[in-house]
């Protein structure tokens, strides 16, 4: 790893120490700004949607590995080592942000009622979008941002389809001012691909 990258990422953490990074307590320095995901496509104000429970779509929060279950932005240093980008924190867990982005992108397409699994008071929807968020961070080897999502589509009769979606934004410096917008762009690209696949 060269000097420019080593200054931009925290010291490489051993896999067993990753769980210790969940806590933001202890008086740690808070970044001047926090990263979030903003939908490129959004349902217009005043728009409504309704459908039977069988036709509704429930968007589930994706599963993740431990390195994405924290508020820090992971940096893939090499095949075996992960670090975290300095001075960069998400406003909440990446998987939850991505779920909201997926749901809003699907709502913007129109045609069906789209719910999120956090809305526990609603009836169970007949259609479900779940999956696993595999990558949502910076790749130091290629100088790019990568978002990779394995989607699982389950229909009202139990039929299941799967597909992997990916978006890569190259030419990104390992600093929050560039990584944040690139992650937002890549995540929106993946969400749009998923919405197309879902037929909404």
C-alpha positions as CSV (number, residue, x, y, z in Angstrom):
1,X,0.0,0.0,0.0
2,X,1.5,3.4,-1.0
3,X,1.8,6.4,1.3
4,X,-1.2,8.3,-0.1
5,X,-3.5,5.4,0.6
6,X,-1.9,4.6,4.0
7,X,-2.6,8.2,5.1
8,X,-6.2,7.9,4.0
9,X,-7.2,4.7,5.7
10,X,-7.0,3.5,9.3
11,X,-4.6,0.8,10.3
12,X,-5.6,-2.5,8.9
13,X,-7.7,-4.4,11.4
14,X,-7.6,-8.1,12.1
15,X,-10.9,-9.8,11.3
16,X,-11.5,-10.7,14.9
17,X,-11.2,-7.0,15.9
18,X,-13.8,-5.8,13.4
19,X,-16.7,-6.2,15.9
20,X,-15.0,-3.7,18.2
21,X,-15.6,-0.9,15.6
22,X,-19.3,-0.9,16.1
23,X,-19.3,1.5,19.0
24,X,-18.9,5.2,18.4
25,X,-18.5,6.0,22.0
26,X,-15.4,6.8,24.0
27,X,-15.1,10.4,22.9
28,X,-13.9,9.7,19.4
29,X,-13.7,12.5,16.9
30,X,-16.9,13.0,14.9
31,X,-16.5,14.0,11.2
32,X,-17.6,17.4,10.1
33,X,-20.2,15.7,7.8
34,X,-21.9,12.3,7.7
35,X,-22.5,10.2,4.6
36,X,-26.0,9.1,3.5
37,X,-27.7,7.9,0.3
38,X,-30.0,10.3,-1.6
39,X,-32.4,8.7,-4.2
40,X,-31.8,9.9,-7.8
41,X,-35.4,8.9,-8.4
42,X,-38.2,9.7,-5.9
43,X,-42.0,9.5,-5.8
44,X,-43.4,13.0,-6.3
45,X,-45.2,14.8,-3.4
46,X,-48.8,13.8,-3.1
47,X,-48.4,10.5,-4.9
48,X,-50.4,7.6,-3.6
49,X,-50.3,3.8,-4.1
50,X,-52.6,1.0,-3.0
51,X,-53.0,-2.7,-3.8
52,X,-54.0,-5.9,-2.2
53,X,-51.6,-7.6,0.1
54,X,-50.8,-10.2,-2.6
55,X,-49.7,-7.5,-5.0
56,X,-47.7,-5.4,-2.5
57,X,-43.9,-5.5,-2.4
58,X,-42.0,-5.7,0.9
59,X,-38.4,-4.5,0.7
60,X,-36.3,-6.2,3.3
61,X,-33.1,-4.9,4.9
62,X,-30.2,-6.7,3.2
63,X,-28.0,-9.1,5.2
64,X,-24.3,-8.1,5.4
65,X,-21.0,-9.4,6.6
66,X,-19.5,-7.8,9.8
67,X,-17.4,-5.3,7.9
68,X,-20.6,-3.6,6.6
69,X,-22.5,-3.9,9.9
70,X,-20.8,-0.7,11.2
71,X,-21.0,3.0,10.4
72,X,-17.6,3.2,8.9
73,X,-16.7,3.0,5.2
74,X,-14.7,-0.2,4.4
75,X,-11.6,-0.1,2.3
76,X,-10.5,-3.3,0.6
77,X,-6.7,-3.1,0.8
78,X,-6.0,-6.5,-0.7
79,X,-7.6,-9.9,-0.9
80,X,-7.2,-10.6,2.8
81,X,-7.2,-7.2,4.5
82,X,-9.9,-4.5,5.2
83,X,-9.3,-1.0,6.7
84,X,-11.7,1.9,7.2
85,X,-11.7,5.3,5.6
86,X,-10.6,8.1,7.9
87,X,-13.1,10.9,8.7
88,X,-16.0,9.1,7.1
89,X,-19.1,7.8,8.9
90,X,-22.6,6.8,7.7
91,X,-25.6,8.4,9.4
92,X,-26.9,4.9,10.0
93,X,-26.0,1.3,8.9
94,X,-25.3,1.0,5.2
95,X,-27.8,-1.9,4.8
96,X,-30.6,0.2,6.2
97,X,-29.7,3.2,4.0
98,X,-29.6,0.9,1.0
99,X,-33.0,-0.6,1.8
100,X,-34.5,2.9,1.9
101,X,-32.9,3.7,-1.4
102,X,-34.2,0.6,-3.0
103,X,-37.8,1.2,-1.7
104,X,-37.9,4.8,-2.9
105,X,-36.5,3.9,-6.3
106,X,-39.2,1.3,-6.7
107,X,-41.9,3.7,-5.5
108,X,-40.7,6.2,-8.1
109,X,-41.3,3.7,-10.8
110,X,-45.0,3.5,-9.7
111,X,-47.4,0.6,-10.4
112,X,-47.5,-1.1,-7.0
113,X,-47.5,-0.5,-3.2
114,X,-43.9,-0.7,-1.9
115,X,-43.3,-1.1,1.9
116,X,-40.2,-1.6,4.0
117,X,-39.8,-4.3,6.6
118,X,-39.4,-1.7,9.3
119,X,-43.2,-0.9,8.9
120,X,-44.1,-3.8,11.1
121,X,-47.8,-2.8,11.5
122,X,-48.6,-3.5,7.9
123,X,-49.9,-6.9,6.6
124,X,-47.4,-9.3,5.1
125,X,-46.9,-8.4,1.4
126,X,-47.2,-11.1,-1.2
127,X,-44.0,-10.1,-3.0
128,X,-40.7,-9.7,-1.2
129,X,-37.3,-8.3,-2.2
130,X,-34.5,-9.5,0.1
131,X,-30.9,-10.2,-0.4
132,X,-27.3,-9.6,0.7
133,X,-25.3,-6.4,0.4
134,X,-21.9,-7.8,-0.4
135,X,-19.9,-4.7,-1.0
136,X,-20.4,-1.0,-0.4
137,X,-17.1,0.7,0.0
138,X,-13.8,1.7,-1.5
139,X,-11.3,-0.6,-3.3
140,X,-7.8,0.7,-2.8
141,X,-6.4,-1.7,-5.4
142,X,-8.3,-0.1,-8.3
143,X,-9.0,3.4,-6.8
144,X,-12.7,2.8,-7.2
145,X,-16.0,2.6,-5.3
146,X,-17.9,-0.7,-5.5
147,X,-21.5,-1.5,-4.6
148,X,-22.5,-5.2,-5.0
149,X,-25.9,-6.6,-4.1
150,X,-27.3,-10.2,-4.4
151,X,-31.1,-9.8,-4.8
152,X,-33.7,-12.5,-4.0
153,X,-37.1,-12.0,-5.4
154,X,-39.9,-14.1,-3.8
155,X,-43.4,-14.1,-5.4
156,X,-46.8,-14.7,-3.7
157,X,-46.7,-18.4,-4.7
158,X,-43.3,-18.9,-3.2
159,X,-41.4,-18.8,-6.6
160,X,-37.9,-17.5,-6.1
161,X,-35.5,-15.7,-8.5
162,X,-32.0,-14.4,-7.7
163,X,-29.6,-12.0,-9.5
164,X,-26.4,-10.2,-8.7
165,X,-26.1,-6.5,-9.3
166,X,-23.0,-4.4,-9.3
167,X,-21.9,-0.8,-10.0
168,X,-18.3,0.4,-10.0
169,X,-17.2,4.1,-10.1
170,X,-13.5,4.4,-11.0
171,X,-11.0,7.2,-10.5
172,X,-12.0,8.0,-6.9
173,X,-9.4,9.3,-4.4
174,X,-9.5,7.8,-0.9
175,X,-11.0,10.9,0.7
176,X,-14.6,11.3,2.0
177,X,-15.3,14.2,-0.4
178,X,-14.9,11.9,-3.3
179,X,-15.9,8.5,-1.9
180,X,-19.3,9.7,-0.5
181,X,-20.7,11.0,-3.8
182,X,-19.3,8.0,-5.7
183,X,-21.0,5.6,-3.3
184,X,-24.3,7.5,-3.7
185,X,-23.9,7.3,-7.5
186,X,-23.1,3.6,-7.4
187,X,-25.9,2.7,-5.0
188,X,-28.4,4.6,-7.1
189,X,-27.2,2.7,-10.2
190,X,-27.7,-0.6,-8.5
191,X,-31.1,0.4,-7.2
192,X,-32.2,1.4,-10.7
193,X,-31.0,-1.9,-12.1
194,X,-33.0,-3.8,-9.4
195,X,-36.1,-1.7,-10.1
196,X,-35.8,-2.6,-13.8
197,X,-35.5,-6.3,-12.9
198,X,-38.5,-6.1,-10.6
199,X,-40.5,-4.7,-13.5
200,X,-41.8,-1.7,-11.6
